[in-house]
């Protein structure tokens, strides 16, 4: 058991170690240490403290294979500062098997009021939110539990508009490590030029965080330009069962001059009359089909097709549910791509659920700075009335 130096002092007379804040506090510190040891002995999990956080598990005993996929982790906030793993772990184990529990710690030995809990599967993470969000953990003390998303994508702005994807990929690979993809959106008026920004995908959140620190505006230039750098908004996960019922396609990279009737004809060419309706919004559109099977067929046929000289990108639209504070009714859809947003603060989720996006250290950092969204970019929502709603 390791005791923090703040709980002990050396007597100038005898040189012996004695309790600093009184016998009761010393006993409480010993009891807490013994409780943590008892937890580790009972469960077989390891525990290590590093970089301002104490990690329990990761992986758990007997675990084989890779870490759990995205969507298995929850953020826990408003934890009483004198509460530790010996009480928190058994509580969160009620929802399912824990892969890793990370409690953020102060140098004094108190916790920082929040933690991250990664479960071995997504179902357990969802149960934890349902069971423990707003749970009264101590009399008058309620914790908050919400989804935590690892972010591996950066927004890079102020890129010369004549640079192609391959050139941006080459340059970003030279100056940062772990680049796996670059997403570039062509101009709506000239498809040979980009819109002055790109999204860079990294192999891990740590890799993206290290790249972000290196590319902070004012300290780094690409092609002689001072660039803008921020976290991209992570894609919102939609339940697989829900996606299996989607019969709406999201079509992007359209020419501004392309009309809804042209889209109706192109997307129903394989089966006339299968398209229910089309809604075009600037250089993207939503195509609604009468059946799921027709939507899936069109997706395979039309993704990468040429329409009015533009190569279009087609994906299944993601249902966004009912907008918080709005009235129930038309279902809205958003795109399959993440969009540029803030850093560490919480974001709105489906059905009012909060989503926390990790910052550099994987910790809660308050409200994050948000760069202005580029023109006509984002995760557009589609409502029954056909209007675009900004996120």
C-alpha positions in Angstrom: 0.0 0.0 0.0 1.5 3.4 -1.0 0.4 6.4 1.1 0.7 9.9 -0.2 3.3 12.1 1.5 0.6 14.7 2.3 -0.8 12.4 4.9 2.5 11.9 6.8 5.1 14.1 8.5 8.5 13.5 10.1 8.9 14.6 13.8 11.9 17.0 14.2 12.6 15.5 17.6 12.6 11.8 17.0 12.8 11.5 13.2 9.8 9.1 13.4 6.9 9.2 11.0 3.6 10.3 12.6 0.1 11.2 11.3 0.0 14.8 10.0 -3.7 15.6 10.2 -4.6 13.4 13.2 -5.0 9.8 13.9 -8.5 9.5 12.4 -7.5 10.8 9.0 -4.4 8.5 9.0 -6.6 5.5 9.8 -9.1 6.5 7.0 -6.2 6.7 4.5 -5.0 3.2 5.6 -8.5 1.8 5.4 -8.9 3.2 1.9 -5.7 1.6 0.8 -6.7 -1.7 2.2 -10.1 -1.5 0.5 -8.4 -1.0 -2.9 -6.1 -4.0 -2.3 -9.1 -6.1 -1.3 -10.9 -5.1 -4.6 -7.8 -6.1 -6.6 -7.5 -9.4 -4.8 -11.2 -10.2 -5.2 -11.4 -9.4 -9.0 -7.8 -10.2 -10.2 -7.6 -6.8 -12.0 -4.4 -4.8 -11.9 -4.3 -1.1 -10.9 -1.7 1.5 -11.9 -1.5 5.3 -11.6 0.1 7.4 -14.4 -0.4 10.7 -16.1 -2.9 12.0 -13.6 -5.2 9.0 -13.8 -5.5 5.6 -12.0 -6.2 2.7 -14.4 -8.0 -0.4 -13.2 -7.9 -3.2 -15.7 -7.3 -2.6 -19.4 -7.3 -5.5 -20.1 -9.2 -7.5 -17.5 -7.9 -10.9 -16.3 -7.9 -13.5 -19.1 -8.8 -11.1 -21.9 -7.6 -12.2 -25.3 -7.8 -10.1 -28.5 -8.1 -6.4 -29.2 -9.7 -3.8 -27.0 -13.5 -3.3 -27.3 -14.8 -1.3 -30.2 -15.9 2.3 -30.3 -19.0 3.0 -28.3 -18.2 0.8 -25.3 -17.0 3.6 -23.1 -19.0 5.9 -20.8 -18.0 9.2 -19.1 -18.9 9.5 -15.4 -19.1 13.0 -13.9 -19.9 14.7 -10.6 -18.2 12.0 -8.6 -17.7 12.9 -4.9 -14.0 13.7 -4.4 -13.7 11.2 -1.6 -15.1 8.3 -3.6 -12.8 5.6 -5.1 -12.7 2.4 -7.1 -13.7 0.2 -4.1 -17.2 1.7 -4.3 -17.3 2.8 -7.9 -16.3 -0.5 -9.6 -18.9 -2.7 -7.9 -21.6 -0.1 -8.8 -20.6 0.0 -12.5 -20.2 -3.8 -12.7 -23.9 -4.0 -12.3 -24.3 -3.0 -15.9 -21.8 -5.5 -17.3 -18.1 -6.6 -17.3 -15.7 -3.8 -17.1 -12.7 -3.8 -19.5 -11.0 -0.7 -18.0 -11.9 1.9 -15.3 -10.0 5.2 -15.4 -10.4 7.5 -12.4 -8.8 11.0 -12.9 -6.7 11.9 -9.8 -5.3 15.0 -8.1 -1.7 15.0 -6.7 -3.2 15.2 -3.3 -4.8 11.8 -3.7 -8.4 13.0 -4.1 -10.1 12.1 -7.4 -10.9 14.9 -9.8 -14.6 14.3 -9.9 -14.8 12.3 -13.1 -13.9 8.9 -14.7 -14.1 6.9 -17.9 -15.5 3.3 -17.8 -14.9 1.0 -20.8 -17.1 -2.1 -21.0 -16.4 -5.2 -23.0 -19.4 -4.5 -25.2 -21.7 -1.7 -26.3 -24.8 -3.2 -24.7 -23.2 -2.9 -21.2 -22.3 0.7 -21.9 -25.9 1.5 -22.8 -27.2 -0.3 -19.7 -24.8 1.8 -17.6 -26.3 5.0 -19.0 -29.8 3.8 -18.4 -29.2 2.5 -14.9 -26.7 5.0 -13.5 -27.2 8.4 -15.1 -28.5 10.7 -12.3 -27.9 7.9 -9.8 -27.8 9.1 -6.1 -24.5 7.6 -5.1 -24.3 9.4 -1.7 -27.2 11.2 0.0 -27.8 14.4 -2.1 -25.0 13.5 -4.6 -26.1 12.5 -8.1 -23.6 11.3 -10.7 -24.0 11.8 -14.5 -23.2 9.1 -17.0 -23.1 9.6 -20.8 -21.4 8.2 -23.9 -17.7 8.9 -24.4 -16.3 8.9 -27.9 -12.7 8.5 -28.9 -11.9 11.0 -31.6 -9.3 10.1 -34.3 -10.1 12.9 -36.8 -8.7 16.4 -37.1 -10.1 19.4 -39.1 -7.4 21.2 -41.1 -8.4 24.6 -42.5 -6.8 27.2 -44.7 -5.4 24.7 -47.2 -4.7 25.9 -50.7 -7.7 25.1 -52.9 -5.6 23.7 -55.7 -4.2 20.8 -53.6 -5.5 17.3 -54.3 -6.2 14.6 -51.8 -2.9 12.8 -52.7 -0.9 15.9 -52.1 -2.5 16.6 -48.7 -2.0 13.0 -47.7 1.7 13.1 -48.6 2.2 16.4 -46.7 0.4 15.3 -43.6 2.3 12.0 -43.6 5.5 13.9 -43.6 4.7 16.2 -40.7 2.6 13.8 -38.5 2.6 10.1 -37.6 -0.2 7.6 -37.9 -2.2 9.2 -40.8 -4.6 6.6 -42.3 -6.9 8.7 -44.5 -7.6 12.2 -45.7 -11.1 13.4 -46.6 -11.3 16.3 -49.1 -14.5 17.9 -50.3 -14.5 19.3 -53.8 -15.8 22.8 -54.5 -19.5 22.9 -55.5 -18.6 25.1 -58.5 -15.3 23.6 -59.6 -14.8 19.9 -58.9 -11.1 20.2 -59.7 -10.5 22.4 -56.6 -11.1 21.7 -52.9 -13.0 23.9 -50.4 -10.0 25.0 -48.5 -10.1 22.4 -45.8 -9.7 18.7 -45.2 -10.3 16.0 -42.5 -7.3 13.9 -41.5 -8.0 10.5 -39.9 -5.4 9.0 -37.6 -5.0 5.4 -36.4 -5.7 6.3 -32.8 -6.9 9.1 -30.6 -3.4 9.5 -29.1 -2.0 9.9 -32.6 -4.6 12.6 -33.5 -3.9 14.4 -30.2 -0.2 14.5 -30.8 -0.7 15.8 -34.3 -3.0 18.5 -33.1 -0.5 19.7 -30.6 2.2 19.8 -33.3 0.0 21.7 -35.8 -1.4 24.3 -33.4 -2.1 27.5 -35.4 0.7 30.1 -35.4 3.4 27.5 -34.9 3.1 25.5 -38.1 2.6 26.1 -41.9 1.7 24.0 -44.9 2.7 25.2 -48.3 3.5 28.6 -46.8 0.0 29.0 -45.2 -0.8 29.2 -41.5 -3.4 26.5 -41.1 -6.4 26.1 -38.8 -6.5 23.0 -36.7 -9.2 21.6 -34.4 -11.0 18.4 -33.5 -13.5 17.1 -36.0 -16.9 16.2 -34.6 -17.0 12.4 -34.2 -19.6 10.5 -36.2 -22.7 9.7 -34.1 -23.3 5.9 -33.8 -26.8 4.8 -34.8 -28.2 1.5 -33.6 -27.6 -1.2 -36.2 -31.1 -2.4 -35.9 -32.3 1.1 -36.8 -29.9 1.4 -39.8 -31.3 -1.9 -41.2 -34.7 -0.2 -41.7 -33.3 3.0 -43.4 -34.6 3.5 -47.0 -33.1 7.0 -47.6 -29.9 7.7 -49.4 -27.6 10.7 -48.8 -26.0 12.0 -52.0 -23.2 14.5 -51.9 -20.7 16.2 -54.3 -23.5 17.2 -56.7 -23.3 20.1 -59.1 -25.2 23.2 -58.0 -27.1 23.1 -61.3 -28.3 19.5 -60.9 -32.0 19.5 -60.2 -34.3 17.1 -58.3 -35.9 15.7 -61.4 -32.5 14.7 -62.8 -31.8 12.9 -59.5 -35.1 11.2 -59.5 -34.5 9.9 -63.0 -30.9 8.8 -62.3 -31.7 7.0 -59.0 -34.7 5.2 -60.4 -33.2 4.2 -63.8 -32.8 0.6 -62.6 -36.5 0.4 -61.5 -38.8 3.2 -62.7 -41.2 4.5 -60.0 -39.1 3.2 -57.0 -38.2 6.7 -55.8 -40.8 8.2 -53.4 -39.3 11.7 -53.3 -36.1 13.7 -53.6 -34.9 16.8 -51.7 -31.9 18.7 -53.0 -30.0 21.1 -50.8 -27.2 23.0 -52.4 -24.7 20.3 -53.5 -26.2 17.4 -51.6 -29.5 15.6 -51.6 -31.7 13.0 -49.9 -33.4 10.3 -52.0 -36.3 8.5 -50.4 -37.2 5.0 -51.7 -40.5 3.1 -51.3 -38.6 0.0 -50.1 -35.4 -0.8 -48.2 -34.3 -3.3 -50.9 -34.5 -0.6 -53.6 -32.5 1.8 -51.5 -29.7 -0.8 -51.0 -29.7 -1.7 -54.7 -29.4 2.0 -55.7 -26.6 2.5 -53.2 -24.5 -0.2 -54.9 -25.3 1.1 -58.4 -24.9 4.9 -57.8 -22.0 5.3 -55.4 -19.2 6.7 -57.6 -21.5 7.4 -60.5 -21.3 10.4 -62.8 -24.2 12.9 -62.7 -23.8 16.1 -64.8 -20.1 15.6 -64.8 -19.6 15.2 -61.1 -18.6 11.9 -59.3 -21.2 11.5 -56.5 -20.7 9.9 -53.1 -23.7 7.9 -51.9 -24.3 6.5 -48.4 -27.3 5.5 -46.3 -28.6 8.5 -44.4 -28.5 8.2 -40.6 -31.7 8.8 -38.7 -31.1 11.6 -36.2 -34.3 11.1 -34.2 -36.5 13.9 -32.9 -34.7 17.2 -32.3 -34.4 18.1 -28.6 -37.0 20.6 -27.7 -38.8 20.1 -31.0 -42.1 18.4 -31.7 -42.4 14.8 -32.7 -43.2 14.1 -36.3 -40.9 13.9 -39.3 -37.8 11.9 -39.0 -34.6 13.7 -39.8 -31.4 12.3 -41.3 -27.8 13.3 -41.1 -24.8 12.4 -43.2 -22.4 9.5 -42.7 -19.4 11.8 -42.3 -18.2 13.6 -39.1 -18.1 17.3 -39.3 -15.9 19.9 -37.8 -16.7 20.9 -34.2 -15.4 21.7 -30.7 -13.0 19.9 -28.5 -13.6 18.6 -25.1 -17.0 19.8 -24.1 -20.2 17.8 -24.2 -22.3 17.6 -27.4 -25.9 16.9 -28.0 -26.8 13.3 -28.7 -29.9 11.4 -29.7 -33.0 11.8 -27.5 -31.2 14.5 -25.5 -28.4 12.1 -24.5 -25.1 13.9 -23.9 -22.0 12.9 -25.7 -18.5 13.7 -24.3 -15.7 14.1 -26.8 -12.2 13.5 -25.5 -9.6 16.3 -25.5 -5.8 15.8 -25.7 -5.4 14.0 -22.4 -8.7 12.1 -22.7 -10.1 14.3 -19.9 -13.0 16.7 -19.5 -11.7 20.2 -20.4 -14.8 22.4 -20.2 -16.4 24.1 -23.2 -14.2 23.7 -26.3 -13.3 26.3 -28.9 -15.3 25.8 -32.1 -14.1 27.1 -35.5 -16.7 28.4 -37.9 -18.2 25.7 -40.0 -17.1 25.9 -43.7 -19.8 27.0 -46.1 -22.4 24.3 -46.9 -20.6 21.7 -44.8 -21.8 19.7 -41.8 -24.1 17.0 -40.8 -27.4 18.2 -42.3 -30.6 17.0 -40.8 -33.6 16.1 -42.9 -37.1 16.6 -41.5 -40.5 15.5 -42.9 -41.1 19.0 -44.2 -37.8 18.9 -46.1 -36.1 21.9 -44.4 -32.5 21.8 -43.5 -31.8 22.3 -39.8 -28.3 23.4 -38.7 -26.7 21.4 -36.0 
